[in-house]
């Protein structure tokens, strides 16, 4: 059967999509900003993973608008996937990834590191991303070949090459089984012994955006919620001149629930060398090539 190749988007199409998605992120961000100090309706997914009515409200607004605007595209949203119980396969088709509220635990506690994260893949590669952090009043945007911006101004990574001079971000996921914690602590200690300092802010997307704008030099996380957490960030880091890769040192795989990024190729090599020996815990998500 003959099948046409998936068409690349030109700069005009990407710019138009970026503007549309940015408006969606602003709309959802206003809902988050209004709700962060209010009483919240929280539903547990697990002991340390939950969803609020704000997550669900924002995702409906975003996905409904995306589906109406781009009916031929595919869509993967966090809450929609949780309800279905199955993560769809990633194809070469244009596919939108939506995390309506990255940093739900932060949101529940009123900690300001929360954001809307919307990303687009084409041929299984991130090509567009918006990370809007309404409480921090920061919006990060990028599209392939168009560069990366924060609040409309061009950004780039720090270009740092030395681990000992680096600020590194990581997160502790909801799985607190002994084997997972041992592996996590092994990674943390390995990095902490070799870097300047480390931070945990509770949002994968904001962590990646922080590397993109140069206020952090590297970031890694294994076992986060799903691809909606990292697609937008991957596009933004790449367009800011950074590197996105698997913590094992292998190429980044959108669907693996594993990501690392760095300000420079030298820092990528240094970080992967530290993380690789701690990348094969059976209780954590496995790497698979896409």
N, C-alpha and C positions, 0 to 999 in steps of 0.2 A: 504494500500500500504506500503510495506517495504521500509524504507529509511535508508541508512547507517548513522551512527553518523559522524559528522565532525571530521576529524582527527586532533589531536594536532600536532604542528610542533616540531621536536626535535631541540636540540641546534645547530647542524650543519646546518640545514635548515634555522633557524633564523639568524645565522651568515652570511650565504651566501646572504640572502635577505637583511640584513642590509648593507652589503658591496655594493650591487648593488644599493640600494636606496640612499645611501650616495653619490655615484658617480653622480646619477641623480640630487641630491640637489646641488652638487658643480657646475654642468653644468648650472643649472638654476641660481645659485647664481652669476656666472660670468656675465651672461646677466644683472642681476639686478645691479651689481657693475658698469658695463659699462654704464648703462642707468640712474643712479640716478641723475647725474648732467646734463644730456642732456634734451632737450625740449621733453615734453611728450604729447602723444595723450590720452586725458582723456575723458571717456564717463560716464555720470552720471547715476547711478542706482536710486538715490534719491538725495535730496538736500545735504546730508552729507555722501553719500555712492556712490562710483564710482569705475570704473575699468580702467586700462590703457592697452595700447597695450602690455606692458611688462608682465602684469598678464597673458594675453591670450597666448602670445608666450611661456612663461614658462610652463603653464599648458598643452599645446599641446605636448611639448617635454616630459614632465614627464608622462602624461597619455598614450601617444602612446607607450613609452618604457615599461611601466608597463603592458599594455595590450598584448604586444608582448611577454614579458617574462613570464607572469602568465595568460594565456588565460582563465583558469578555474575560476579565481577569479572575484570578483565584484569591481566596482570602483565608487567613489563619489568625484567629483571635484567641486570646488567653481564656476568657470566660466561656466563649462558645465551644472551644475545644474541651474544656473541663466538663461541660454539660454532656457533650457527645461521648467522652471517655476514650476517644481515639485521636491521635495526632495524624492529620492527613499526610500523605506522601508529598514530598517536594518534587516538582517537575520543572521543566525549562520555561513554562509559561510565566508571564508576569504574576507575581504573588505578593499580596500585601500582608504584612504582619503587624498586629496591633496589640500593644499592652496599654490598656486605657489608664492604668494607674500603677506604674512601676514604683515599688516601695510601699506596698500596702501596710506593712507593719509600722513603718515610719508615719504613714497617714493616720493610722489608728491612735498612735501616741502623740500626734501633733509635731513630730520631728520633720523639719522642712524639706528634707531631701526626697521629694516625690516628683514624678514627672509623667507625662504622656509620651509614649514611644511608638512611632509609626514608621515602618520600613518597607521597602519594596525590593524584591529580588527579580532578576531576569537571568535565565539560563543558570539558575541556582546560585547566583552571585548578588550580593547587595549592591544596588545601584542608586538608592535614594534613602534618605533618613531625616526624620524630624524628632528631636527630643526637646520637649517643652516643659520646663520646671517652673510652674506658676508662682510658687511661694518664693523661690530664689529670683524670680523675674529674669530668667535666662531662657533663650530659645536657640538651640543649635540646629542648623540645617545643612544639608549637603546633597549633591547629586553628582553622578559620575561625570568627570571632566569639567565640573563647574566650581570646584573648590568647596571649602567648608566655612560656615559663618557662625558667629555668636551675636545675637541681637543685631544682625545685619552687617557686622564687620568681619573681615577676613581673619581666620585663625590658622595657627599651625602648631604642631607639637613643639616641645622644648628642644628637640634634636639631641637630647642627652644620650651619651654613649656608655657611661660608666655606672654600674650598679651601685657603687658606694656613694654616688652623688644623687641617687634616685629616690623619689617618693613613690611608693608602690601601694596601690589599692587592691584589696581583696575582700571577700564576703564569706560568711558562714551560712550555708544553706539550711533548710529545714530538717534535713536528715542528721540526727545526732546519735546514730548507732556507734558503738565503740570503734568498729573498724574504720568507719568514715571519719570520725573525730581524730583517730590516730593518723590517718593519711593527711587530713587537713592540717594537723599540727606539724607533721613532718614537712609539708610544703611551706607553712608559715615560718617555721624555724629556719629552714634553708634560705629563704629569702631575707628574713630579718637579720640573719648573721652577715649578710652581704650588702644590704642597702642602707640608705640614710635613715629612713623611717617608713612606717606603714600606717594605712588608714582603712577603716571600714565605714561606709556611709549608707549602706542598705539599699542601694539602687544600682543595678548592673549598668543601665543606660547612662545614668549620670556619671558613674565611674569611668566609662569609656569616653564620654564627652569631656571629662576632666583631663584625660590624656590628650585628646584632640586639641584642646586649647592651651596646653602647656602647664597647667597648674599641678598636674601629676605626670610622672614619667612612664609608668607602666601600670597594668592592671591585669588580674587573672581571676577566674572563678570557674568552679566545676560543680555541676548539680543544681544550677538555677532553674527557674520555672519552665522555660521553654524558649524556642527561637525568637519569639516576640520580644524577649528581653535584650537581644543583642544585634538584630539585623540593622536597625537604625544606627546604633552606635558604631557598627562595623563600617558602614558607609561614611559616617562622619570622620572617624579616625583615618581611614584610607585617604579621603580627600584632603585631610589636614597634613598629609605627608607621613603618617605613622604606619605601623605594621600590625596586622591582625592575623592571629595564628592559633593553633591548638596548643594547650599547655604542654603537650608532649613534644612540641616542635614540628608536628605535622601541619599540613595546610589547614586553614580554618574550614570547618564543616558546619553549615548553618544549623542543622537539625540535631547536633550531638549534645547540646546542653553543656558545652565546654568552650571557653573562650579565653584568650589572652591578647593583650595589645601592648605596644611599646612605642616610644618616641622615635626610635631609630632601628635599623637592622642590627647594629652592634648590640643594642640592648635586648632585642628579640633573641639573639643567640645566647646571650648571657642568662636571660630569664629562663629560656627553655632548657638550658643545661641544668639549672637548679630544679625545675619542676618535673622534668622527664622521669626521674627515678620514682616519683610519687604519683604516676599517672595510670596505674593499672589495678586499682582497688575494685574487686568484683561488685561491691555495694554501690559504686558510683557509676554514672552514665559512661558507657563505652564509646570510644571514638569509632566513627564509621565514615568512610569516604563517600562523598555524594556524587 
